[in-house]
Amino acid sequence: MTDLLIVSSTPEHSVPVPGPDLTIDAAAHILGMLAWQAERILGPGPYELEAVEISALDHYQPSAHRADRFSYWLTSSTAAELMGVSPARVKRMVSADRLPYMTHHSGLRLLRRHQVEVIANARESRLLRLAEMARPDPHRGPPDA
């Protein structure tokens, strides 16, 4: 088994991900195209995650996937919708290296959906815990005055 590398904006935020080579269908999903199109671009397999992601920086068409709920890549605005924050907040998080991204050849920052979902779920969980802590305990009487 080989170690694949998720490339980030800075080397210190790169995370090794153990796993086998990608299938052509998985590579096509990352590239945002059909399997036969991906195979024409990438050639015969095996396909490594890092190489496919780097290829996506040239071949992925973000405008074709704006409404795609299952796209591998997100823009700052679609990441903001998923996280429940403003696009400006996402851009600040990206600039502060708190959200990993890759830069598309057009200059657009692309974020991996699965990483944004993890951060969004952690944020939602934290907000629920804070709301739970702020809620008065119904089994406890009123505070002594």
DRENTOR-676739 format. One record per residue (C-alpha): residue in three letters; x, y, z; chain; residue number from 1. Coordinates in Angstrom, 1 decimal, m for minus. Last residue first. Example, Ala and Ser with C-alpha at 12.3 -4.5 7.8 and 13.67 -1.06 7.14 Angstrom:
torza: SER, c1: 13.7, c2: m1.1, c3: 7.1, nuse: A, vexke: 2
torza: ALA, c1: 12.3, c2: m4.5, c3: 7.8, nuse: A, vexke: 1
END
This chain:
torza: ALA, c1: m31.4, c2: 35.2, c3: 44.9, nuse: A, vexke: 145
torza: ASP, c1: m31.1, c2: 31.5, c3: 44.6, nuse: A, vexke: 144
torza: PRO, c1: m31.3, c2: 30.3, c3: 41.1, nuse: A, vexke: 143
torza: PRO, c1: m34.6, c2: 28.7, c3: 40.0, nuse: A, vexke: 142
torza: GLY, c1: m34.9, c2: 25.0, c3: 40.6, nuse: A, vexke: 141
torza: ARG, c1: m32.9, c2: 22.4, c3: 38.8, nuse: A, vexke: 140
torza: HIS, c1: m34.5, c2: 19.6, c3: 36.9, nuse: A, vexke: 139
torza: PRO, c1: m35.3, c2: 21.9, c3: 33.9, nuse: A, vexke: 138
torza: ASP, c1: m31.6, c2: 22.7, c3: 33.5, nuse: A, vexke: 137
torza: PRO, c1: m31.3, c2: 26.1, c3: 31.8, nuse: A, vexke: 136
torza: ARG, c1: m30.1, c2: 26.1, c3: 28.2, nuse: A, vexke: 135
torza: ALA, c1: m26.7, c2: 27.9, c3: 27.8, nuse: A, vexke: 134
torza: MET, c1: m24.8, c2: 24.6, c3: 28.0, nuse: A, vexke: 133
torza: GLU, c1: m27.0, c2: 23.0, c3: 25.3, nuse: A, vexke: 132
torza: ALA, c1: m26.5, c2: 26.0, c3: 23.0, nuse: A, vexke: 131
torza: LEU, c1: m22.8, c2: 25.7, c3: 23.4, nuse: A, vexke: 130
torza: ARG, c1: m22.8, c2: 22.0, c3: 22.7, nuse: A, vexke: 129
torza: LEU, c1: m25.0, c2: 22.6, c3: 19.6, nuse: A, vexke: 128
torza: LEU, c1: m22.6, c2: 25.3, c3: 18.4, nuse: A, vexke: 127
torza: ARG, c1: m19.6, c2: 23.0, c3: 18.8, nuse: A, vexke: 126
torza: SER, c1: m21.4, c2: 20.2, c3: 16.9, nuse: A, vexke: 125
torza: GLU, c1: m22.2, c2: 22.6, c3: 14.1, nuse: A, vexke: 124
torza: ARG, c1: m18.6, c2: 23.7, c3: 13.8, nuse: A, vexke: 123
torza: ALA, c1: m17.3, c2: 20.1, c3: 13.9, nuse: A, vexke: 122
torza: ASN, c1: m19.8, c2: 19.2, c3: 11.1, nuse: A, vexke: 121
torza: ALA, c1: m18.7, c2: 22.2, c3: 9.0, nuse: A, vexke: 120
torza: ILE, c1: m15.0, c2: 21.4, c3: 9.5, nuse: A, vexke: 119
torza: VAL, c1: m15.6, c2: 17.8, c3: 8.4, nuse: A, vexke: 118
torza: GLU, c1: m17.8, c2: 18.9, c3: 5.5, nuse: A, vexke: 117
torza: VAL, c1: m15.1, c2: 21.3, c3: 4.3, nuse: A, vexke: 116
torza: GLN, c1: m12.5, c2: 18.5, c3: 4.3, nuse: A, vexke: 115
torza: HIS, c1: m14.9, c2: 16.2, c3: 2.3, nuse: A, vexke: 114
torza: ARG, c1: m15.7, c2: 18.9, c3: m0.2, nuse: A, vexke: 113
torza: ARG, c1: m12.1, c2: 19.6, c3: m1.1, nuse: A, vexke: 112
torza: LEU, c1: m11.5, c2: 23.3, c3: m1.5, nuse: A, vexke: 111
torza: LEU, c1: m10.7, c2: 25.1, c3: m4.8, nuse: A, vexke: 110
torza: ARG, c1: m9.2, c2: 28.6, c3: m4.9, nuse: A, vexke: 109
torza: LEU, c1: m9.8, c2: 30.3, c3: m8.2, nuse: A, vexke: 108
torza: GLY, c1: m6.6, c2: 31.6, c3: m9.9, nuse: A, vexke: 107
torza: SER, c1: m7.7, c2: 30.4, c3: m13.3, nuse: A, vexke: 106
torza: HIS, c1: m5.2, c2: 27.6, c3: m13.2, nuse: A, vexke: 105
torza: HIS, c1: m7.0, c2: 26.4, c3: m10.1, nuse: A, vexke: 104
torza: THR, c1: m5.3, c2: 27.0, c3: m6.7, nuse: A, vexke: 103
torza: MET, c1: m5.5, c2: 24.2, c3: m4.1, nuse: A, vexke: 102
torza: TYR, c1: m7.1, c2: 24.5, c3: m0.7, nuse: A, vexke: 101
torza: PRO, c1: m6.7, c2: 23.6, c3: 2.9, nuse: A, vexke: 100
torza: LEU, c1: m8.8, c2: 25.5, c3: 5.4, nuse: A, vexke: 99
torza: ARG, c1: m7.2, c2: 27.1, c3: 8.5, nuse: A, vexke: 98
torza: ASP, c1: m4.3, c2: 28.4, c3: 6.4, nuse: A, vexke: 97
torza: ALA, c1: m5.0, c2: 32.0, c3: 7.5, nuse: A, vexke: 96
torza: SER, c1: m5.8, c2: 32.9, c3: 3.9, nuse: A, vexke: 95
torza: VAL, c1: m8.2, c2: 30.0, c3: 3.7, nuse: A, vexke: 94
torza: MET, c1: m9.9, c2: 31.0, c3: 6.9, nuse: A, vexke: 93
torza: ARG, c1: m10.2, c2: 34.6, c3: 5.7, nuse: A, vexke: 92
torza: LYS, c1: m11.6, c2: 33.4, c3: 2.4, nuse: A, vexke: 91
torza: VAL, c1: m14.2, c2: 31.3, c3: 4.2, nuse: A, vexke: 90
torza: ARG, c1: m15.2, c2: 34.3, c3: 6.4, nuse: A, vexke: 89
torza: ALA, c1: m15.6, c2: 36.4, c3: 3.3, nuse: A, vexke: 88
torza: PRO, c1: m17.8, c2: 33.7, c3: 1.7, nuse: A, vexke: 87
torza: SER, c1: m20.1, c2: 34.1, c3: 4.8, nuse: A, vexke: 86
torza: VAL, c1: m20.8, c2: 31.3, c3: 7.2, nuse: A, vexke: 85
torza: GLY, c1: m23.2, c2: 28.4, c3: 7.2, nuse: A, vexke: 84
torza: MET, c1: m20.5, c2: 25.8, c3: 6.5, nuse: A, vexke: 83
torza: LEU, c1: m22.1, c2: 24.3, c3: 3.4, nuse: A, vexke: 82
torza: GLU, c1: m23.1, c2: 27.8, c3: 2.1, nuse: A, vexke: 81
torza: ALA, c1: m19.6, c2: 29.1, c3: 2.8, nuse: A, vexke: 80
torza: ALA, c1: m18.0, c2: 26.1, c3: 1.0, nuse: A, vexke: 79
torza: THR, c1: m20.2, c2: 27.0, c3: m2.0, nuse: A, vexke: 78
torza: SER, c1: m19.0, c2: 30.6, c3: m1.9, nuse: A, vexke: 77
torza: SER, c1: m15.3, c2: 29.7, c3: m1.4, nuse: A, vexke: 76
torza: THR, c1: m15.4, c2: 27.3, c3: m4.3, nuse: A, vexke: 75
torza: LEU, c1: m16.0, c2: 23.6, c3: m3.8, nuse: A, vexke: 74
torza: TRP, c1: m14.3, c2: 20.6, c3: m5.3, nuse: A, vexke: 73
torza: TYR, c1: m15.3, c2: 16.9, c3: m5.2, nuse: A, vexke: 72
torza: SER, c1: m18.7, c2: 17.8, c3: m6.6, nuse: A, vexke: 71
torza: PHE, c1: m21.7, c2: 16.0, c3: m5.0, nuse: A, vexke: 70
torza: ARG, c1: m24.2, c2: 18.8, c3: m4.7, nuse: A, vexke: 69
torza: ASP, c1: m23.5, c2: 20.0, c3: m8.2, nuse: A, vexke: 68
torza: ALA, c1: m25.0, c2: 23.4, c3: m8.6, nuse: A, vexke: 67
torza: ARG, c1: m21.8, c2: 25.3, c3: m9.3, nuse: A, vexke: 66
torza: HIS, c1: m20.3, c2: 22.3, c3: m11.2, nuse: A, vexke: 65
torza: ALA, c1: m19.9, c2: 23.6, c3: m14.8, nuse: A, vexke: 64
torza: SER, c1: m18.5, c2: 26.9, c3: m13.5, nuse: A, vexke: 63
torza: PRO, c1: m15.7, c2: 25.0, c3: m11.7, nuse: A, vexke: 62
torza: GLN, c1: m14.3, c2: 23.4, c3: m14.9, nuse: A, vexke: 61
torza: TYR, c1: m11.6, c2: 20.9, c3: m13.8, nuse: A, vexke: 60
torza: HIS, c1: m8.9, c2: 20.4, c3: m16.4, nuse: A, vexke: 59
torza: ASP, c1: m5.8, c2: 22.4, c3: m15.2, nuse: A, vexke: 58
torza: LEU, c1: m6.1, c2: 22.2, c3: m11.5, nuse: A, vexke: 57
torza: ALA, c1: m7.7, c2: 18.8, c3: m11.9, nuse: A, vexke: 56
torza: SER, c1: m4.4, c2: 17.4, c3: m13.1, nuse: A, vexke: 55
torza: ILE, c1: m2.9, c2: 18.3, c3: m9.7, nuse: A, vexke: 54
torza: GLU, c1: m5.8, c2: 16.5, c3: m8.0, nuse: A, vexke: 53
torza: VAL, c1: m5.2, c2: 13.4, c3: m10.3, nuse: A, vexke: 52
torza: ALA, c1: m1.5, c2: 13.4, c3: m9.5, nuse: A, vexke: 51
torza: GLU, c1: m2.0, c2: 13.7, c3: m5.8, nuse: A, vexke: 50
torza: LEU, c1: m4.7, c2: 11.0, c3: m5.7, nuse: A, vexke: 49
torza: GLU, c1: m2.7, c2: 8.4, c3: m7.6, nuse: A, vexke: 48
torza: TYR, c1: m4.1, c2: 6.7, c3: m10.7, nuse: A, vexke: 47
torza: PRO, c1: m3.2, c2: 3.2, c3: m11.8, nuse: A, vexke: 46
torza: GLY, c1: m4.1, c2: 3.6, c3: m14.6, nuse: A, vexke: 45
torza: PRO, c1: m4.1, c2: 4.1, c3: m18.4, nuse: A, vexke: 44
torza: GLY, c1: m3.9, c2: 7.7, c3: m19.7, nuse: A, vexke: 43
torza: LEU, c1: m4.7, c2: 10.7, c3: m17.5, nuse: A, vexke: 42
torza: ILE, c1: m6.4, c2: 13.0, c3: m20.0, nuse: A, vexke: 41
torza: ARG, c1: m8.0, c2: 10.3, c3: m22.3, nuse: A, vexke: 40
torza: GLU, c1: m8.8, c2: 8.3, c3: m19.2, nuse: A, vexke: 39
torza: ALA, c1: m10.6, c2: 11.2, c3: m17.6, nuse: A, vexke: 38
torza: GLN, c1: m12.7, c2: 11.7, c3: m20.7, nuse: A, vexke: 37
torza: TRP, c1: m13.7, c2: 8.0, c3: m20.7, nuse: A, vexke: 36
torza: ALA, c1: m14.6, c2: 8.2, c3: m17.0, nuse: A, vexke: 35
torza: LEU, c1: m16.9, c2: 11.2, c3: m17.4, nuse: A, vexke: 34
torza: MET, c1: m15.9, c2: 14.6, c3: m16.0, nuse: A, vexke: 33
torza: GLY, c1: m15.4, c2: 16.6, c3: m12.8, nuse: A, vexke: 32
torza: LEU, c1: m11.7, c2: 15.9, c3: m12.5, nuse: A, vexke: 31
torza: ILE, c1: m12.1, c2: 14.5, c3: m8.9, nuse: A, vexke: 30
torza: HIS, c1: m15.1, c2: 12.4, c3: m10.1, nuse: A, vexke: 29
torza: ALA, c1: m13.1, c2: 11.2, c3: m13.1, nuse: A, vexke: 28
torza: ALA, c1: m10.4, c2: 10.0, c3: m10.8, nuse: A, vexke: 27
torza: ALA, c1: m12.9, c2: 8.1, c3: m8.6, nuse: A, vexke: 26
torza: ASP, c1: m14.4, c2: 6.5, c3: m11.7, nuse: A, vexke: 25
torza: ILE, c1: m10.9, c2: 5.6, c3: m13.1, nuse: A, vexke: 24
torza: THR, c1: m10.2, c2: 3.8, c3: m9.8, nuse: A, vexke: 23
torza: LEU, c1: m7.8, c2: 5.4, c3: m7.4, nuse: A, vexke: 22
torza: ASP, c1: m4.6, c2: 3.8, c3: m6.1, nuse: A, vexke: 21
torza: PRO, c1: m4.7, c2: 2.2, c3: m2.7, nuse: A, vexke: 20
torza: GLY, c1: m4.8, c2: 4.0, c3: 0.6, nuse: A, vexke: 19
torza: PRO, c1: m2.9, c2: 5.8, c3: 3.2, nuse: A, vexke: 18
torza: VAL, c1: m3.6, c2: 9.5, c3: 3.5, nuse: A, vexke: 17
torza: PRO, c1: m0.6, c2: 11.7, c3: 4.3, nuse: A, vexke: 16
torza: VAL, c1: m1.8, c2: 15.2, c3: 5.3, nuse: A, vexke: 15
torza: SER, c1: m0.2, c2: 18.4, c3: 3.9, nuse: A, vexke: 14
torza: HIS, c1: m0.7, c2: 21.4, c3: 6.2, nuse: A, vexke: 13
torza: GLU, c1: 3.1, c2: 22.0, c3: 6.8, nuse: A, vexke: 12
torza: PRO, c1: 3.5, c2: 22.0, c3: 3.0, nuse: A, vexke: 11
torza: THR, c1: 1.4, c2: 25.1, c3: 2.5, nuse: A, vexke: 10
torza: SER, c1: m1.7, c2: 25.6, c3: 0.2, nuse: A, vexke: 9
torza: SER, c1: m2.5, c2: 21.9, c3: 0.7, nuse: A, vexke: 8
torza: VAL, c1: m1.7, c2: 18.7, c3: m1.2, nuse: A, vexke: 7
torza: ILE, c1: m3.3, c2: 15.6, c3: 0.0, nuse: A, vexke: 6
torza: LEU, c1: m0.5, c2: 13.0, c3: m0.2, nuse: A, vexke: 5
torza: LEU, c1: m0.9, c2: 9.3, c3: m1.0, nuse: A, vexke: 4
torza: ASP, c1: 0.9, c2: 6.7, c3: 1.0, nuse: A, vexke: 3
torza: THR, c1: 1.3, c2: 3.4, c3: m0.9, nuse: A, vexke: 2
torza: MET, c1: 0.0, c2: 0.0, c3: 0.0, nuse: A, vexke: 1
END
